[in-house]
Amino acid sequence: MTAKPLLKWAGGKRQLLPSLRAFYPETFGRYIEPFVGSGAVFFDLHGSGRLRGHEAVLIDSNADLIGCYESVRDHTEEVARALDDLAAAHTRGRRAHYYSVRDRRFNPQRDRLRGADGRIVYTPELAAMFIYLNRTGFNGLFRLNTRGAFNVPAGRYDRPKISDRETLLRAAEALSAPGVRLQHGSFETALPIADTGDFLYIDPPYAPLSPTANFTSYTPARFDAASQERLQSMVVALAARGCHVLLSNSTAPQIAALYDQNHESRAAGLRALRVPARRAINSVGARRGPIEEYLITNIS
């Protein structure tokens, strides 16, 4: 078995991998993801052997995500045992157990372990709770309220797969591979470290297609229109530097204006291509249907 994403994640890219693989460059230097999220592309590249001999820098502004991955990498067996305990307790307590873990254990512990720089040094117990809440919470969302507390309600799953030791071990193996580095920080952290020939896959929170489709609450700070503009400036700079750039986003008018209809983007060699995808997040299941997304790239 090859590694696959450990977490369900809003905007996860497993279903888009067939389209993305067509743009993996044949040769590249370092691999960099400024929004690692579920890491679907990283795990895909690792599983195919394309990262062998390459450094990989996995960046995310979500301190919980990076903290969880670090703990899974460094304390795999302890996380697995704690997940076994949570799975057994969930069988007995269901929704009551979910809310007890979320409100009485997870949120208080992550607050105590948060440093002045915003990083959270995850313990194996906290990492197991993060994975448990991800697999049993509504739609696998990660959402924070204005106070920075995780507030996703319980999902409606008959038999959620909470303890998946094989997936955990494979993910830990990929994250601990030589040259792989996890980094907590904003997407702009990638700009000073990227060099000519490096490959960057960039998967930001998508620009909403409608006012009611806006979900960017991965961290207390929202990824708004100004953030999309700053990202476009970075992408243009990376392409001009000679990096291999592949970015995914929605087909919202703002994104079309920033890339498809933008002189700077075109001058940097960027093309905006529409590919079929599937809407993964909607409170109404019937509305999770086929849509189009942009892949924006300078890779031939």
N, C-alpha and C positions, 0 to 999 in steps of 0.2 A: 504494500500500500504506500502511496505517496501522501505527502502532507496536504491537508485541505484546511480551510478556515475553521478555527476553533469556535468562533462566535457568529451568531446571527447579527447582522449589522445593517442599519438603514443605508440603502445604496450599495450594498455588497455586490461585487461584480462577477460572481460565478456564472450567472446566466449570460453575461456579455463576453465571456472568455473566447468563444469561437471568433468573434469579430476582432477582439483585441489582439489575438495571436498573429493575425495577418500583418500587424505592424511592429512586432518585436524585431529589433534590428539584428542582423546577422552577427555583427561584431559591435562591441561597446566596451567602455571602461568600467566605471562604477555604476551601480544601480541605485537610484534614489527615489523614494516615495515620500512626498511631503504631507500626504494625508493617508496614512497606512490603513486605517479602519480595520476591516476584517482580514486584510492582507491577501485577498484572492489572487492578485497578479503575482505578488511575491512568492506565495506558495506554489503557484503554477510554474513560474520560472525555476524555482528550486527543484520541484518534482521532475522537471524535464532535463535537469542537469545544466541548464543554461547559465546558472550563477556560479558554477564551479570555477574557482580561480578569480572570482570577482568580489570586490567589496560591495556590501549592500547597506544603505543607510535608510532606516525606517523611522519616519518622523510623524508625530501627531501632537496636536495641542490638547488632546484629551488625556489628562494625567492618569485617570483610572485605567484607560486602555493600555498605556505604556507600562504602568505599574503592574497590571495583571500579566502582561506578556513577560515582563522581567521575572516575575515570580514563577510563572510556568517554566520558563527557561532554566532558572537556577534551582528550583525546589519542586521538580516535577512530581516525585512520588508523594510528597507531603500534600500537594494540591489534589492529587488523585484520591488520597485517603479521605481528605476533608469533603470532597465531592461525593464520595460513597456515603458518608454520614448524612450529608444534606439530602441526597436522593432517598435514603431510607426514611428520614424524617418527613420528607414531602409526601411520601406514600401514606403516611399516617395523618398528616395535618393539612395537606393541600393548601387552599387559599389562606387559611389562618397562619400556616407555617410561612408562606411567602411574605405576608405582611410583617410577621414577627421578625424574620431575617432582615427585611428591608429597613424597618423603622427602629428596631431595638439593637441591631447588631451592625449591619452594613454601614448605614449613614453615620452613626456615632464613631465607629472605628476609623473610617476614612477621614473624618474630621480630625481625629487625634493624630493620625499619621501624616497629615499634610504639612509640608515644610513651608518656610517663608517664601520660597521661589515658586510655590504652587505644585511642585511635584509631590506625589504620594508614594511613599516607600511601602509597597504592598507586602503583607505577610502571606504565606500559603493559605491561611484561613480566609483572609480577605479576598484573595484571588478566586478561591473556590466559591465564595458567596457571589462575586461578580459574575462568574460563569453560570451559577445556579439561577440568579435573577435574570440573566440574559436568556436562558433557555425556558424559563417558566413565565416571564413577564409578557405583557401584551405585545405581540408582533416582534418580539426580540428587540424592542427599542431601547435606546439609552437616551434618557431625557432628564434634564436638571431643571429645578425651579429657580426662581430669582435669587434664592438664598444658596444655591449651589447644591441642593440635596436631590438625590435620585428619587423620582416620584412616579415612575411608570407603574400602572396598576397590574394586578395579576392577569395572566392570560387564561384562556379557556382551552386547556389541553388535557385530554384524557390520560395519555401516557407519555409525557415529555421525556426525551432522552437526556437525562441530566448527567449521569456518570458514563462517559465515553472514553475509556482509558486509551484505546488505540489512537483516536484522534488527538488526544492530549499528548501522548508520547511522540507522535509524528510531528506535531506542531513544535514541541520543545526541541526536537532534533533539528528542525529547520532553523529555528531562532538561535540555536547555539552553534550553527555551522561557522567555520572559520570566515572571518571578515564581515559577519553580520552585526550591525550596531543598531540599537534602539535609542531614540532620542526624543525627549519631550520638548516641544517647541512649536512655534507658529510655522506655517508653510514657508514663510520668507527665510527661514533658517536654511533652506536648500540653496538659495541663490549664491551665497559666498563660497559654498563648498563644491558646487557643480563645475566641472571642467569640460573642455572640448572633448567630444566623444562619449561622454557619460549618457546614460539612458534614464530618463525620468518619466514615470507614469504618475499622472496628477489627477486625482479624483476628489474634487472639492464637494462640499454640500451643494447640491444642484440649485440653480436659480429656479424659483417657483414658476410653473406654467400658468398659475392663477393665484389670486389673493388667498384662496383657501387651501392651497397646496404647499404652503410654506412650512417646511420642517427643517430647522437648522439648529436645534437645541442640543447639540452634542456636547457643548461646553457652555458655561454661563454667558460668554460673549457670542452674539449671533453673527452668522456669516451673511452680511447684507450686500447691497448693491455696490457700496464702496469697496468691500472686500473683493468682490468679483473684478472690479476695475484694477485693484492692486495686483491681483493674481494675473490678469492679462498682461500688465506691464512686465511682470516677472517672466511669464512665458515667452514674450517677445524677446526679452533680454537673453534668455537661455537659448532660444533658437538662433539669435544673432551670434552667440558665443560658439555655436557649432555643436550644441548638445542635441541628442535625439530626444524629442519631446512628443509625448502622447498624452492627451488630456481628454477626459470625458465630461460632459455636462448636458443639461437639458437643452431643448430647442426653444427656450424662452426668447422673446424679442431682444432682451438685453444681451444675451449670449451671441445671437446672430449679429448684433451691432458691434460687439467687441471683437469678433473673430471673422465671421463670414463676410461682413460688409465694412471691414476696417482696413485702411491703407497700411498702417504699421504692421498689422498681423500678416497681411499678404506679402508685404515687402520682406518680411522675415522668413518667408517660405512656408507659412502655415496654411493648411487647407482645412476647411470645416466640412466633414462628411456626415451624412445622416445614415444611421444604422437602426434596424428594428431592435426593440427591447421590450421589456415587460414592466409595467408599473407594479412595484412591490409593496408600497405603503398606501393604504387607504382604509378608512374605518369601515367601508362597505366592500366586502370581498368581491362582489361582482364588478367593481370598478377597477380592480387590479388587472388591467388588460394590456393588449399590445399598444405601444407608443413608439415614437422615434426619439433617438438621442443623438447628440453630436459626438463624434470623435474628431478631435482637432490635433493635427500632427504635421510635422515636417519630414516624416519618415516616408520614403518612397515605397 
